[in-house]
């Protein structure tokens, strides 16, 4: 196994003592100026400027950058210490959320600055090229080490965050949804009591009734924003809350002495509260289904896990020299059938097709619902010569089964199946695309048939 410090040793030994000495001298001379250029460049970027301010740069970061540069090019600093310093820096970047590309952009400023400084000196041309190459290699090695530590640390934090989310989501999400709706309504009730029903009372300042001071507001700011990170509903809820706090509550405060005016404002507040309640319910309902990992109608694994499972099977196939297959199964003409029968009978058909698929595969195989009328079957350790006949067996079994649609009524459906065998390509999306192409071919050929991808 290659020494993890091999590249560092190689960069140092390829540069002569003369080159290393001249670069170290140039760094020592330019360290403060380069640090200033680095942070000037950083502060000119809108995203970077949100993480930095001039006081922080002047008081701490400027000197730290200068020290970092000197240590990186100091001949007396052991290679192990050089790399360890980069790892520590990368871990700090991960903790505070400094993007990798931002650091790489700043490194280009340093490389250009040092290259320019060296070019202004008296180094012969052949030595100048070696010196600039040495500068670029050392800074690139430093950034690579930072990025590796950043990725490892970010992965650990992501696992920790996910563990927290899973802990929360393993609780009774339906009960939590109702609890938060109740807290929201309690806040609305306090407003009504203090500013409408009892307007003559010595009420608290409006700010004291801001949602951020309520139980629901605390949950929204400190838990929901993390647990439902990326949910569109969060942004809309926060916007609605801001409207209530910055527009409606001040108007309500001004209308304390007038029931008529206050009634109108209360009506607007209630309307916004209802909007928040609907958004809250929608967000919880969607995440209850998604985080459970199973489709709510068929109880099959949902699309979320297709990538993870397929990547795992690719790894096993590469390691063991085995083959697996994807079968993309689509119910023929399901949309008009569902429109004719209705939603509930349509869902009943979907759940029965799912049962047939599950009953027809082995314990190690996987079945997903990936669309309204589309399923994906992953056959592990599949025999290349028989996978098409397995797919056709599934097709025939579904076609021959009378499916219940409620009461005594039954219906029959057919399916088209696109089959793709793993061909050694490491990208799971390519396999997914090939099965989709085969499905389109089966449909184009008249439906109710199987097609094998090239």
Secondary structure as GFF3:
##gff-version 3
##sequence-region A 1 454
A	DSSP	alpha_helix	6	14	.	.	.	ID=ss1
A	DSSP	alpha_helix	17	43	.	.	.	ID=ss2
A	DSSP	alpha_helix	46	49	.	.	.	ID=ss3
A	DSSP	alpha_helix	54	56	.	.	.	ID=ss4
A	DSSP	pi_helix	57	61	.	.	.	ID=ss5
A	DSSP	alpha_helix	62	73	.	.	.	ID=ss6
A	DSSP	alpha_helix	79	96	.	.	.	ID=ss7
A	DSSP	alpha_helix	100	119	.	.	.	ID=ss8
A	DSSP	alpha_helix	125	169	.	.	.	ID=ss9
A	DSSP	alpha_helix	173	192	.	.	.	ID=ss10
A	DSSP	pi_helix	193	197	.	.	.	ID=ss11
A	DSSP	three_ten_helix	206	209	.	.	.	ID=ss12
A	DSSP	three_ten_helix	211	213	.	.	.	ID=ss13
A	DSSP	alpha_helix	215	219	.	.	.	ID=ss14
A	DSSP	pi_helix	220	224	.	.	.	ID=ss15
A	DSSP	alpha_helix	225	227	.	.	.	ID=ss16
A	DSSP	alpha_helix	232	243	.	.	.	ID=ss17
A	DSSP	pi_helix	244	248	.	.	.	ID=ss18
A	DSSP	alpha_helix	249	254	.	.	.	ID=ss19
A	DSSP	alpha_helix	259	292	.	.	.	ID=ss20
A	DSSP	beta_strand	301	302	.	.	.	ID=ss21
A	DSSP	three_ten_helix	303	305	.	.	.	ID=ss22
A	DSSP	alpha_helix	306	320	.	.	.	ID=ss23
A	DSSP	beta_strand	325	331	.	.	.	ID=ss24
A	DSSP	alpha_helix	334	341	.	.	.	ID=ss25
A	DSSP	alpha_helix	343	360	.	.	.	ID=ss26
A	DSSP	beta_strand	366	371	.	.	.	ID=ss27
A	DSSP	beta_strand	374	379	.	.	.	ID=ss28
A	DSSP	alpha_helix	387	400	.	.	.	ID=ss29
A	DSSP	beta_strand	403	406	.	.	.	ID=ss30
A	DSSP	beta_strand	409	411	.	.	.	ID=ss31
A	DSSP	beta_strand	415	421	.	.	.	ID=ss32
A	DSSP	alpha_helix	428	444	.	.	.	ID=ss33
A	DSSP	beta_strand	450	452	.	.	.	ID=ss34
###
